[in-house]
């Protein structure tokens, strides 16, 4: 695997430096955007669900091997 990684790194190094910098910045921006999108999704949708009474009821019902009784709260 290391030999393949070094071969690939050599190919990358032989390309135009300005283009490589632009591609690196683009990858960083894309990664940051995905992380920010996940954080927004998590805070807007996942966190409120995980903090709901229904979520806790679902966990209790699962542990007790019974059907949950959700209340929409």
N, CA, C and O atoms as a Tripos MOL2 file, in Angstrom:
@<TRIPOS>MOLECULE
protein
  292   291    73     0     0
PROTEIN
NO_CHARGES

@<TRIPOS>ATOM
      1 N           0.8290   -1.1960    0.0000 N.3       1 UNK1
      2 CA          0.0000    0.0000    0.0000 C.3       1 UNK1
      3 C           0.8740    1.2600    0.0000 C.2       1 UNK1
      4 O           0.5680    2.2390   -0.6800 O.2       1 UNK1
      5 N           1.9800    1.2180    0.7840 N.am      2 UNK2
      6 CA          2.8540    2.3880    0.8580 C.3       2 UNK2
      7 C           3.4820    2.6850   -0.5070 C.2       2 UNK2
      8 O           3.6090    3.8470   -0.8940 O.2       2 UNK2
      9 N           3.8700    1.6430   -1.2280 N.am      3 UNK3
     10 CA          4.4450    1.8580   -2.5710 C.3       3 UNK3
     11 C           3.4400    2.5430   -3.4930 C.2       3 UNK3
     12 O           3.7990    3.4470   -4.2480 O.2       3 UNK3
     13 N           2.2010    2.1180   -3.4320 N.am      4 UNK4
     14 CA          1.1530    2.7250   -4.2600 C.3       4 UNK4
     15 C           0.9060    4.1800   -3.8530 C.2       4 UNK4
     16 O           0.7110    5.0420   -4.7100 O.2       4 UNK4
     17 N           0.9140    4.4490   -2.5540 N.am      5 UNK5
     18 CA          0.7280    5.8210   -2.0740 C.3       5 UNK5
     19 C           1.8700    6.7150   -2.5410 C.2       5 UNK5
     20 O           1.6300    7.8470   -2.9620 O.2       5 UNK5
     21 N           3.1020    6.2300   -2.4740 N.am      6 UNK6
     22 CA          4.2540    7.0150   -2.9300 C.3       6 UNK6
     23 C           4.1980    7.2490   -4.4340 C.2       6 UNK6
     24 O           4.5320    8.3370   -4.9030 O.2       6 UNK6
     25 N           3.7770    6.2340   -5.2010 N.am      7 UNK7
     26 CA          3.6320    6.4000   -6.6560 C.3       7 UNK7
     27 C           2.5810    7.4710   -6.9670 C.2       7 UNK7
     28 O           2.7820    8.3150   -7.8400 O.2       7 UNK7
     29 N           1.4790    7.4240   -6.2560 N.am      8 UNK8
     30 CA          0.4140    8.4030   -6.4570 C.3       8 UNK8
     31 C           0.8800    9.8070   -6.0680 C.2       8 UNK8
     32 O           0.5760   10.7770   -6.7610 O.2       8 UNK8
     33 N           1.6140    9.9140   -4.9630 N.am      9 UNK9
     34 CA          2.1410   11.2150   -4.5330 C.3       9 UNK9
     35 C           3.0850   11.7940   -5.5760 C.2       9 UNK9
     36 O           3.0890   13.0050   -5.7980 O.2       9 UNK9
     37 N           3.8810   10.9550   -6.2160 N.am     10 UNK10
     38 CA          4.7870   11.4210   -7.2740 C.3      10 UNK10
     39 C           3.9880   11.9780   -8.4470 C.2      10 UNK10
     40 O           4.3320   13.0260   -8.9930 O.2      10 UNK10
     41 N           2.9450   11.2960   -8.8260 N.am     11 UNK11
     42 CA          2.0930   11.7720   -9.9240 C.3      11 UNK11
     43 C           1.4960   13.1380   -9.5610 C.2      11 UNK11
     44 O           1.4650   14.0450  -10.3920 O.2      11 UNK11
     45 N           1.0300   13.2770   -8.3380 N.am     12 UNK12
     46 CA          0.4350   14.5450   -7.9040 C.3      12 UNK12
     47 C           1.4770   15.6610   -7.9320 C.2      12 UNK12
     48 O           1.1990   16.7590   -8.4150 O.2      12 UNK12
     49 N           2.6790   15.3840   -7.4130 N.am     13 UNK13
     50 CA          3.7360   16.4060   -7.3530 C.3      13 UNK13
     51 C           4.1420   16.8990   -8.7290 C.2      13 UNK13
     52 O           4.6230   18.0250   -8.8570 O.2      13 UNK13
     53 N           3.9600   16.0850   -9.7640 N.am     14 UNK14
     54 CA          4.3630   16.4710  -11.1170 C.3      14 UNK14
     55 C           3.3590   17.4000  -11.7900 C.2      14 UNK14
     56 O           3.6030   17.8490  -12.9100 O.2      14 UNK14
     57 N           2.2560   17.6940  -11.1480 N.am     15 UNK15
     58 CA          1.2430   18.5730  -11.7230 C.3      15 UNK15
     59 C           1.5280   20.0350  -11.3820 C.2      15 UNK15
     60 O           2.4020   20.3440  -10.5720 O.2      15 UNK15
     61 N           0.7710   20.9210  -12.0170 N.am     16 UNK16
     62 CA          0.9650   22.3650  -11.8500 C.3      16 UNK16
     63 C           0.6640   22.7860  -10.4100 C.2      16 UNK16
     64 O          -0.4150   22.4900   -9.8960 O.2      16 UNK16
     65 N           1.6030   23.4720   -9.7550 N.am     17 UNK17
     66 CA          1.4370   23.8590   -8.3500 C.3      17 UNK17
     67 C           0.2020   24.7140   -8.0820 C.2      17 UNK17
     68 O          -0.4840   24.5130   -7.0800 O.2      17 UNK17
     69 N          -0.0860   25.6690   -8.9710 N.am     18 UNK18
     70 CA         -1.2510   26.5270   -8.7390 C.3      18 UNK18
     71 C          -2.5500   25.7150   -8.7960 C.2      18 UNK18
     72 O          -3.4690   25.9410   -8.0090 O.2      18 UNK18
     73 N          -2.6110   24.7870   -9.7190 N.am     19 UNK19
     74 CA         -3.7870   23.9360   -9.8270 C.3      19 UNK19
     75 C          -3.9230   23.0560   -8.5890 C.2      19 UNK19
     76 O          -5.0250   22.8760   -8.0700 O.2      19 UNK19
     77 N          -2.8090   22.5110   -8.1170 N.am     20 UNK20
     78 CA         -2.8420   21.6780   -6.9210 C.3      20 UNK20
     79 C          -3.3170   22.4730   -5.7090 C.2      20 UNK20
     80 O          -4.1000   21.9700   -4.9030 O.2      20 UNK20
     81 N          -2.8410   23.7230   -5.5780 N.am     21 UNK21
     82 CA         -3.2910   24.5640   -4.4610 C.3      21 UNK21
     83 C          -4.7880   24.8080   -4.5320 C.2      21 UNK21
     84 O          -5.4920   24.7350   -3.5250 O.2      21 UNK21
     85 N          -5.2680   25.1030   -5.7540 N.am     22 UNK22
     86 CA         -6.7000   25.3530   -5.9380 C.3      22 UNK22
     87 C          -7.5070   24.1110   -5.5870 C.2      22 UNK22
     88 O          -8.5410   24.2140   -4.9270 O.2      22 UNK22
     89 N          -7.0500   22.9390   -6.0190 N.am     23 UNK23
     90 CA         -7.7650   21.7030   -5.7150 C.3      23 UNK23
     91 C          -7.7690   21.4140   -4.2180 C.2      23 UNK23
     92 O          -8.7670   20.9450   -3.6710 O.2      23 UNK23
     93 N          -6.6410   21.6990   -3.5570 N.am     24 UNK24
     94 CA         -6.5680   21.4790   -2.1190 C.3      24 UNK24
     95 C          -7.5440   22.4040   -1.3850 C.2      24 UNK24
     96 O          -8.2670   21.9690   -0.4890 O.2      24 UNK24
     97 N          -7.5600   23.6900   -1.7750 N.am     25 UNK25
     98 CA         -8.4990   24.6380   -1.1530 C.3      25 UNK25
     99 C          -9.9380   24.2090   -1.4060 C.2      25 UNK25
    100 O         -10.7850   24.2890   -0.5160 O.2      25 UNK25
    101 N         -10.2080   23.7530   -2.6240 N.am     26 UNK26
    102 CA        -11.5500   23.3180   -2.9690 C.3      26 UNK26
    103 C         -11.9730   22.1290   -2.0960 C.2      26 UNK26
    104 O         -13.1030   22.0800   -1.6110 O.2      26 UNK26
    105 N         -11.0680   21.1830   -1.9030 N.am     27 UNK27
    106 CA        -11.3720   20.0200   -1.0660 C.3      27 UNK27
    107 C         -11.6110   20.4450    0.3780 C.2      27 UNK27
    108 O         -12.5140   19.9240    1.0330 O.2      27 UNK27
    109 N         -10.8130   21.3830    0.8820 N.am     28 UNK28
    110 CA        -10.9880   21.8530    2.2520 C.3      28 UNK28
    111 C         -12.3180   22.5690    2.4350 C.2      28 UNK28
    112 O         -13.0170   22.3590    3.4270 O.2      28 UNK28
    113 N         -12.6610   23.4150    1.4710 N.am     29 UNK29
    114 CA        -13.9400   24.1340    1.5350 C.3      29 UNK29
    115 C         -15.0960   23.1390    1.4860 C.2      29 UNK29
    116 O         -16.0590   23.2620    2.2440 O.2      29 UNK29
    117 N         -15.0020   22.1620    0.6030 N.am     30 UNK30
    118 CA        -16.0600   21.1640    0.4640 C.3      30 UNK30
    119 C         -16.2180   20.3850    1.7730 C.2      30 UNK30
    120 O         -17.3360   20.1830    2.2480 O.2      30 UNK30
    121 N         -15.1170   19.9590    2.3420 N.am     31 UNK31
    122 CA        -15.1650   19.2090    3.5920 C.3      31 UNK31
    123 C         -15.7550   20.0460    4.7050 C.2      31 UNK31
    124 O         -16.5850   19.5630    5.4750 O.2      31 UNK31
    125 N         -15.3330   21.2990    4.7980 N.am     32 UNK32
    126 CA        -15.8600   22.1990    5.8240 C.3      32 UNK32
    127 C         -17.3530   22.4190    5.6280 C.2      32 UNK32
    128 O         -18.1170   22.4370    6.5930 O.2      32 UNK32
    129 N         -17.7660   22.5870    4.3740 N.am     33 UNK33
    130 CA        -19.1850   22.7920    4.0940 C.3      33 UNK33
    131 C         -20.0110   21.5810    4.5120 C.2      33 UNK33
    132 O         -21.0960   21.7230    5.0760 O.2      33 UNK33
    133 N         -19.4860   20.3800    4.2270 N.am     34 UNK34
    134 CA        -20.2090   19.1770    4.6340 C.3      34 UNK34
    135 C         -20.3060   19.0810    6.1460 C.2      34 UNK34
    136 O         -21.3410   18.6920    6.6880 O.2      34 UNK34
    137 N         -19.2170   19.4400    6.8280 N.am     35 UNK35
    138 CA        -19.2270   19.3910    8.2910 C.3      35 UNK35
    139 C         -20.2500   20.3920    8.8320 C.2      35 UNK35
    140 O         -21.0220   20.0690    9.7340 O.2      35 UNK35
    141 N         -20.2540   21.6030    8.2800 N.am     36 UNK36
    142 CA        -21.2190   22.6110    8.7280 C.3      36 UNK36
    143 C         -22.6480   22.1750    8.4310 C.2      36 UNK36
    144 O         -23.5490   22.3930    9.2410 O.2      36 UNK36
    145 N         -22.8520   21.5600    7.2730 N.am     37 UNK37
    146 CA        -24.1940   21.0850    6.9250 C.3      37 UNK37
    147 C         -24.6420   20.0140    7.9150 C.2      37 UNK37
    148 O         -25.7960   20.0080    8.3440 O.2      37 UNK37
    149 N         -23.7320   19.1060    8.2790 N.am     38 UNK38
    150 CA        -24.0720   18.0640    9.2510 C.3      38 UNK38
    151 C         -24.4070   18.6840   10.5980 C.2      38 UNK38
    152 O         -25.3730   18.2770   11.2420 O.2      38 UNK38
    153 N         -23.6210   19.6610   11.0300 N.am     39 UNK39
    154 CA        -23.8810   20.2940   12.3180 C.3      39 UNK39
    155 C         -25.2420   20.9880   12.3360 C.2      39 UNK39
    156 O         -25.9680   20.9180   13.3280 O.2      39 UNK39
    157 N         -25.5850   21.6610   11.2280 N.am     40 UNK40
    158 CA        -26.8880   22.3240   11.1490 C.3      40 UNK40
    159 C         -28.0070   21.2890   11.1580 C.2      40 UNK40
    160 O         -29.0150   21.4700   11.8410 O.2      40 UNK40
    161 N         -27.8360   20.2070   10.4060 N.am     41 UNK41
    162 CA        -28.8340   19.1470   10.3720 C.3      41 UNK41
    163 C         -29.0040   18.5420   11.7510 C.2      41 UNK41
    164 O         -30.1220   18.3080   12.2090 O.2      41 UNK41
    165 N         -27.8860   18.2930   12.4030 N.am     42 UNK42
    166 CA        -27.9220   17.6970   13.7370 C.3      42 UNK42
    167 C         -28.6620   18.5920   14.7230 C.2      42 UNK42
    168 O         -29.5130   18.1180   15.4750 O.2      42 UNK42
    169 N         -28.3430   19.8830   14.7240 N.am     43 UNK43
    170 CA        -28.9740   20.7790   15.6960 C.3      43 UNK43
    171 C         -30.4400   21.0360   15.3700 C.2      43 UNK43
    172 O         -31.2450   21.2430   16.2780 O.2      43 UNK43
    173 N         -30.7970   21.0260   14.0950 N.am     44 UNK44
    174 CA        -32.1780   21.3290   13.7130 C.3      44 UNK44
    175 C         -33.1100   20.1260   13.8300 C.2      44 UNK44
    176 O         -34.2890   20.2840   14.1460 O.2      44 UNK44
    177 N         -32.5900   18.9260   13.5790 N.am     45 UNK45
    178 CA        -33.4770   17.7670   13.5140 C.3      45 UNK45
    179 C         -33.1270   16.6550   14.4960 C.2      45 UNK45
    180 O         -34.0000   16.1530   15.2050 O.2      45 UNK45
    181 N         -31.8900   16.2790   14.5390 N.am     46 UNK46
    182 CA        -31.5150   15.1040   15.3280 C.3      46 UNK46
    183 C         -31.5530   15.3880   16.8210 C.2      46 UNK46
    184 O         -32.1060   14.5960   17.5840 O.2      46 UNK46
    185 N         -30.9810   16.4940   17.2480 N.am     47 UNK47
    186 CA        -30.9430   16.8120   18.6800 C.3      47 UNK47
    187 C         -32.3440   16.9140   19.2810 C.2      47 UNK47
    188 O         -32.5990   16.3070   20.3210 O.2      47 UNK47
    189 N         -33.2660   17.6660   18.6580 N.am     48 UNK48
    190 CA        -34.6220   17.7350   19.2410 C.3      48 UNK48
    191 C         -35.2930   16.3640   19.3390 C.2      48 UNK48
    192 O         -36.0260   16.1030   20.2930 O.2      48 UNK48
    193 N         -35.0490   15.4900   18.3680 N.am     49 UNK49
    194 CA        -35.6220   14.1450   18.4310 C.3      49 UNK49
    195 C         -35.0380   13.3710   19.6050 C.2      49 UNK49
    196 O         -35.7630   12.7220   20.3590 O.2      49 UNK49
    197 N         -33.7170   13.4490   19.7490 N.am     50 UNK50
    198 CA        -33.0390   12.7010   20.8060 C.3      50 UNK50
    199 C         -33.4050   13.1970   22.1990 C.2      50 UNK50
    200 O         -33.2710   12.4600   23.1760 O.2      50 UNK50
    201 N         -33.8650   14.4370   22.2970 N.am     51 UNK51
    202 CA        -34.2320   15.0040   23.5940 C.3      51 UNK51
    203 C         -35.7350   14.9030   23.8710 C.2      51 UNK51
    204 O         -36.2110   15.3850   24.8990 O.2      51 UNK51
    205 N         -36.4750   14.2800   22.9610 N.am     52 UNK52
    206 CA        -37.9340   14.2300   23.1170 C.3      52 UNK52
    207 C         -38.3710   13.1270   24.0740 C.2      52 UNK52
    208 O         -37.6510   12.1590   24.3190 O.2      52 UNK52
    209 N         -39.5790   13.3120   24.6070 N.am     53 UNK53
    210 CA        -40.1780   12.2840   25.4570 C.3      53 UNK53
    211 C         -40.4070   11.0010   24.6690 C.2      53 UNK53
    212 O         -40.2200    9.9010   25.1880 O.2      53 UNK53
    213 N         -40.8130   11.1520   23.4100 N.am     54 UNK54
    214 CA        -41.0590    9.9800   22.5710 C.3      54 UNK54
    215 C         -39.7830    9.1540   22.3710 C.2      54 UNK54
    216 O         -39.8440    7.9250   22.3420 O.2      54 UNK54
    217 N         -38.6610    9.8020   22.2370 N.am     55 UNK55
    218 CA        -37.3960    9.0910   22.0850 C.3      55 UNK55
    219 C         -37.1200    8.2440   23.3220 C.2      55 UNK55
    220 O         -36.7680    7.0690   23.2210 O.2      55 UNK55
    221 N         -37.2840    8.8550   24.4810 N.am     56 UNK56
    222 CA        -37.0660    8.1300   25.7280 C.3      56 UNK56
    223 C         -38.0590    6.9720   25.8650 C.2      56 UNK56
    224 O         -37.6980    5.8900   26.3270 O.2      56 UNK56
    225 N         -39.2970    7.2050   25.4660 N.am     57 UNK57
    226 CA        -40.3200    6.1570   25.5100 C.3      57 UNK57
    227 C         -39.9250    5.0070   24.5810 C.2      57 UNK57
    228 O         -40.0920    3.8380   24.9270 O.2      57 UNK57
    229 N         -39.4070    5.3410   23.4170 N.am     58 UNK58
    230 CA        -38.9700    4.3030   22.4850 C.3      58 UNK58
    231 C         -37.8740    3.4310   23.0730 C.2      58 UNK58
    232 O         -37.8870    2.2100   22.9120 O.2      58 UNK58
    233 N         -36.9340    4.0570   23.7470 N.am     59 UNK59
    234 CA        -35.8470    3.3090   24.3880 C.3      59 UNK59
    235 C         -36.3900    2.4140   25.5010 C.2      59 UNK59
    236 O         -36.0380    1.2390   25.6020 O.2      59 UNK59
    237 N         -37.2570    2.9970   26.3340 N.am     60 UNK60
    238 CA        -37.8420    2.2040   27.4340 C.3      60 UNK60
    239 C         -38.6290    1.0130   26.8850 C.2      60 UNK60
    240 O         -38.4950   -0.1100   27.3700 O.2      60 UNK60
    241 N         -39.4470    1.2750   25.8740 N.am     61 UNK61
    242 CA        -40.2690    0.2100   25.2950 C.3      61 UNK61
    243 C         -39.3970   -0.8920   24.6970 C.2      61 UNK61
    244 O         -39.7030   -2.0760   24.8360 O.2      61 UNK61
    245 N         -38.3300   -0.5060   24.0430 N.am     62 UNK62
    246 CA        -37.4210   -1.4960   23.4750 C.3      62 UNK62
    247 C         -36.8070   -2.3650   24.5670 C.2      62 UNK62
    248 O         -36.7650   -3.5900   24.4530 O.2      62 UNK62
    249 N         -36.3330   -1.7150   25.6250 N.am     63 UNK63
    250 CA        -35.7200   -2.4600   26.7390 C.3      63 UNK63
    251 C         -36.7250   -3.3790   27.4210 C.2      63 UNK63
    252 O         -36.3890   -4.4800   27.8580 O.2      63 UNK63
    253 N         -37.9780   -2.8990   27.5020 N.am     64 UNK64
    254 CA        -39.0160   -3.6750   28.1680 C.3      64 UNK64
    255 C         -39.7340   -4.6350   27.2110 C.2      64 UNK64
    256 O         -40.6470   -5.3570   27.6140 O.2      64 UNK64
    257 N         -39.3110   -4.6360   25.9380 N.am     65 UNK65
    258 CA        -39.8690   -5.5230   24.9130 C.3      65 UNK65
    259 C         -41.3820   -5.3650   24.7790 C.2      65 UNK65
    260 O         -42.1420   -6.3330   24.7680 O.2      65 UNK65
    261 N         -41.7760   -4.0980   24.6800 N.am     66 UNK66
    262 CA        -43.1950   -3.7970   24.5050 C.3      66 UNK66
    263 C         -43.3510   -2.7660   23.4000 C.2      66 UNK66
    264 O         -42.3730   -2.1600   22.9630 O.2      66 UNK66
    265 N         -44.5690   -2.5720   22.9570 N.am     67 UNK67
    266 CA        -44.8490   -1.5800   21.9290 C.3      67 UNK67
    267 C         -44.7960   -0.1860   22.5640 C.2      67 UNK67
    268 O         -45.3870    0.0200   23.6240 O.2      67 UNK67
    269 N         -44.0940    0.7840   21.9350 N.am     68 UNK68
    270 CA        -44.0190    2.1320   22.5200 C.3      68 UNK68
    271 C         -45.3660    2.8490   22.4210 C.2      68 UNK68
    272 O         -46.1600    2.5900   21.5170 O.2      68 UNK68
    273 N         -45.6000    3.7390   23.3520 N.am     69 UNK69
    274 CA        -46.8030    4.5590   23.3580 C.3      69 UNK69
    275 C         -46.3710    6.0270   23.1900 C.2      69 UNK69
    276 O         -46.1620    6.7480   24.1660 O.2      69 UNK69
    277 N         -46.2460    6.4370   21.9360 N.am     70 UNK70
    278 CA        -45.7710    7.7840   21.6200 C.3      70 UNK70
    279 C         -46.8620    8.8210   21.8490 C.2      70 UNK70
    280 O         -48.0450    8.5400   21.6560 O.2      70 UNK70
    281 N         -46.4610   10.0220   22.2630 N.am     71 UNK71
    282 CA        -47.3960   11.1050   22.5450 C.3      71 UNK71
    283 C         -47.1310   12.3500   21.7020 C.2      71 UNK71
    284 O         -47.8350   13.3520   21.8320 O.2      71 UNK71
    285 N         -46.1330   12.2900   20.8540 N.am     72 UNK72
    286 CA        -45.8200   13.4470   20.0050 C.3      72 UNK72
    287 C         -45.1250   14.5640   20.7670 C.2      72 UNK72
    288 O         -45.2020   15.7280   20.3730 O.2      72 UNK72
    289 N         -44.4480   14.2180   21.8530 N.am     73 UNK73
    290 CA        -43.7330   15.2140   22.6420 C.3      73 UNK73
    291 C         -42.2830   14.7880   22.7750 C.2      73 UNK73
    292 O         -41.4900   15.4870   23.4070 O.2      73 UNK73
@<TRIPOS>BOND
     1     1     2 1
     2     2     3 1
     3     3     4 2
     4     3     5 am
     5     5     6 1
     6     6     7 1
     7     7     8 2
     8     7     9 am
     9     9    10 1
    10    10    11 1
    11    11    12 2
    12    11    13 am
    13    13    14 1
    14    14    15 1
    15    15    16 2
    16    15    17 am
    17    17    18 1
    18    18    19 1
    19    19    20 2
    20    19    21 am
    21    21    22 1
    22    22    23 1
    23    23    24 2
    24    23    25 am
    25    25    26 1
    26    26    27 1
    27    27    28 2
    28    27    29 am
    29    29    30 1
    30    30    31 1
    31    31    32 2
    32    31    33 am
    33    33    34 1
    34    34    35 1
    35    35    36 2
    36    35    37 am
    37    37    38 1
    38    38    39 1
    39    39    40 2
    40    39    41 am
    41    41    42 1
    42    42    43 1
    43    43    44 2
    44    43    45 am
    45    45    46 1
    46    46    47 1
    47    47    48 2
    48    47    49 am
    49    49    50 1
    50    50    51 1
    51    51    52 2
    52    51    53 am
    53    53    54 1
    54    54    55 1
    55    55    56 2
    56    55    57 am
    57    57    58 1
    58    58    59 1
    59    59    60 2
    60    59    61 am
    61    61    62 1
    62    62    63 1
    63    63    64 2
    64    63    65 am
    65    65    66 1
    66    66    67 1
    67    67    68 2
    68    67    69 am
    69    69    70 1
    70    70    71 1
    71    71    72 2
    72    71    73 am
    73    73    74 1
    74    74    75 1
    75    75    76 2
    76    75    77 am
    77    77    78 1
    78    78    79 1
    79    79    80 2
    80    79    81 am
    81    81    82 1
    82    82    83 1
    83    83    84 2
    84    83    85 am
    85    85    86 1
    86    86    87 1
    87    87    88 2
    88    87    89 am
    89    89    90 1
    90    90    91 1
    91    91    92 2
    92    91    93 am
    93    93    94 1
    94    94    95 1
    95    95    96 2
    96    95    97 am
    97    97    98 1
    98    98    99 1
    99    99   100 2
   100    99   101 am
   101   101   102 1
   102   102   103 1
   103   103   104 2
   104   103   105 am
   105   105   106 1
   106   106   107 1
   107   107   108 2
   108   107   109 am
   109   109   110 1
   110   110   111 1
   111   111   112 2
   112   111   113 am
   113   113   114 1
   114   114   115 1
   115   115   116 2
   116   115   117 am
   117   117   118 1
   118   118   119 1
   119   119   120 2
   120   119   121 am
   121   121   122 1
   122   122   123 1
   123   123   124 2
   124   123   125 am
   125   125   126 1
   126   126   127 1
   127   127   128 2
   128   127   129 am
   129   129   130 1
   130   130   131 1
   131   131   132 2
   132   131   133 am
   133   133   134 1
   134   134   135 1
   135   135   136 2
   136   135   137 am
   137   137   138 1
   138   138   139 1
   139   139   140 2
   140   139   141 am
   141   141   142 1
   142   142   143 1
   143   143   144 2
   144   143   145 am
   145   145   146 1
   146   146   147 1
   147   147   148 2
   148   147   149 am
   149   149   150 1
   150   150   151 1
   151   151   152 2
   152   151   153 am
   153   153   154 1
   154   154   155 1
   155   155   156 2
   156   155   157 am
   157   157   158 1
   158   158   159 1
   159   159   160 2
   160   159   161 am
   161   161   162 1
   162   162   163 1
   163   163   164 2
   164   163   165 am
   165   165   166 1
   166   166   167 1
   167   167   168 2
   168   167   169 am
   169   169   170 1
   170   170   171 1
   171   171   172 2
   172   171   173 am
   173   173   174 1
   174   174   175 1
   175   175   176 2
   176   175   177 am
   177   177   178 1
   178   178   179 1
   179   179   180 2
   180   179   181 am
   181   181   182 1
   182   182   183 1
   183   183   184 2
   184   183   185 am
   185   185   186 1
   186   186   187 1
   187   187   188 2
   188   187   189 am
   189   189   190 1
   190   190   191 1
   191   191   192 2
   192   191   193 am
   193   193   194 1
   194   194   195 1
   195   195   196 2
   196   195   197 am
   197   197   198 1
   198   198   199 1
   199   199   200 2
   200   199   201 am
   201   201   202 1
   202   202   203 1
   203   203   204 2
   204   203   205 am
   205   205   206 1
   206   206   207 1
   207   207   208 2
   208   207   209 am
   209   209   210 1
   210   210   211 1
   211   211   212 2
   212   211   213 am
   213   213   214 1
   214   214   215 1
   215   215   216 2
   216   215   217 am
   217   217   218 1
   218   218   219 1
   219   219   220 2
   220   219   221 am
   221   221   222 1
   222   222   223 1
   223   223   224 2
   224   223   225 am
   225   225   226 1
   226   226   227 1
   227   227   228 2
   228   227   229 am
   229   229   230 1
   230   230   231 1
   231   231   232 2
   232   231   233 am
   233   233   234 1
   234   234   235 1
   235   235   236 2
   236   235   237 am
   237   237   238 1
   238   238   239 1
   239   239   240 2
   240   239   241 am
   241   241   242 1
   242   242   243 1
   243   243   244 2
   244   243   245 am
   245   245   246 1
   246   246   247 1
   247   247   248 2
   248   247   249 am
   249   249   250 1
   250   250   251 1
   251   251   252 2
   252   251   253 am
   253   253   254 1
   254   254   255 1
   255   255   256 2
   256   255   257 am
   257   257   258 1
   258   258   259 1
   259   259   260 2
   260   259   261 am
   261   261   262 1
   262   262   263 1
   263   263   264 2
   264   263   265 am
   265   265   266 1
   266   266   267 1
   267   267   268 2
   268   267   269 am
   269   269   270 1
   270   270   271 1
   271   271   272 2
   272   271   273 am
   273   273   274 1
   274   274   275 1
   275   275   276 2
   276   275   277 am
   277   277   278 1
   278   278   279 1
   279   279   280 2
   280   279   281 am
   281   281   282 1
   282   282   283 1
   283   283   284 2
   284   283   285 am
   285   285   286 1
   286   286   287 1
   287   287   288 2
   288   287   289 am
   289   289   290 1
   290   290   291 1
   291   291   292 2
@<TRIPOS>SUBSTRUCTURE
     1 UNK1         2 RESIDUE 1 A UNK
     2 UNK2         6 RESIDUE 1 A UNK
     3 UNK3        10 RESIDUE 1 A UNK
     4 UNK4        14 RESIDUE 1 A UNK
     5 UNK5        18 RESIDUE 1 A UNK
     6 UNK6        22 RESIDUE 1 A UNK
     7 UNK7        26 RESIDUE 1 A UNK
     8 UNK8        30 RESIDUE 1 A UNK
     9 UNK9        34 RESIDUE 1 A UNK
    10 UNK10       38 RESIDUE 1 A UNK
    11 UNK11       42 RESIDUE 1 A UNK
    12 UNK12       46 RESIDUE 1 A UNK
    13 UNK13       50 RESIDUE 1 A UNK
    14 UNK14       54 RESIDUE 1 A UNK
    15 UNK15       58 RESIDUE 1 A UNK
    16 UNK16       62 RESIDUE 1 A UNK
    17 UNK17       66 RESIDUE 1 A UNK
    18 UNK18       70 RESIDUE 1 A UNK
    19 UNK19       74 RESIDUE 1 A UNK
    20 UNK20       78 RESIDUE 1 A UNK
    21 UNK21       82 RESIDUE 1 A UNK
    22 UNK22       86 RESIDUE 1 A UNK
    23 UNK23       90 RESIDUE 1 A UNK
    24 UNK24       94 RESIDUE 1 A UNK
    25 UNK25       98 RESIDUE 1 A UNK
    26 UNK26      102 RESIDUE 1 A UNK
    27 UNK27      106 RESIDUE 1 A UNK
    28 UNK28      110 RESIDUE 1 A UNK
    29 UNK29      114 RESIDUE 1 A UNK
    30 UNK30      118 RESIDUE 1 A UNK
    31 UNK31      122 RESIDUE 1 A UNK
    32 UNK32      126 RESIDUE 1 A UNK
    33 UNK33      130 RESIDUE 1 A UNK
    34 UNK34      134 RESIDUE 1 A UNK
    35 UNK35      138 RESIDUE 1 A UNK
    36 UNK36      142 RESIDUE 1 A UNK
    37 UNK37      146 RESIDUE 1 A UNK
    38 UNK38      150 RESIDUE 1 A UNK
    39 UNK39      154 RESIDUE 1 A UNK
    40 UNK40      158 RESIDUE 1 A UNK
    41 UNK41      162 RESIDUE 1 A UNK
    42 UNK42      166 RESIDUE 1 A UNK
    43 UNK43      170 RESIDUE 1 A UNK
    44 UNK44      174 RESIDUE 1 A UNK
    45 UNK45      178 RESIDUE 1 A UNK
    46 UNK46      182 RESIDUE 1 A UNK
    47 UNK47      186 RESIDUE 1 A UNK
    48 UNK48      190 RESIDUE 1 A UNK
    49 UNK49      194 RESIDUE 1 A UNK
    50 UNK50      198 RESIDUE 1 A UNK
    51 UNK51      202 RESIDUE 1 A UNK
    52 UNK52      206 RESIDUE 1 A UNK
    53 UNK53      210 RESIDUE 1 A UNK
    54 UNK54      214 RESIDUE 1 A UNK
    55 UNK55      218 RESIDUE 1 A UNK
    56 UNK56      222 RESIDUE 1 A UNK
    57 UNK57      226 RESIDUE 1 A UNK
    58 UNK58      230 RESIDUE 1 A UNK
    59 UNK59      234 RESIDUE 1 A UNK
    60 UNK60      238 RESIDUE 1 A UNK
    61 UNK61      242 RESIDUE 1 A UNK
    62 UNK62      246 RESIDUE 1 A UNK
    63 UNK63      250 RESIDUE 1 A UNK
    64 UNK64      254 RESIDUE 1 A UNK
    65 UNK65      258 RESIDUE 1 A UNK
    66 UNK66      262 RESIDUE 1 A UNK
    67 UNK67      266 RESIDUE 1 A UNK
    68 UNK68      270 RESIDUE 1 A UNK
    69 UNK69      274 RESIDUE 1 A UNK
    70 UNK70      278 RESIDUE 1 A UNK
    71 UNK71      282 RESIDUE 1 A UNK
    72 UNK72      286 RESIDUE 1 A UNK
    73 UNK73      290 RESIDUE 1 A UNK
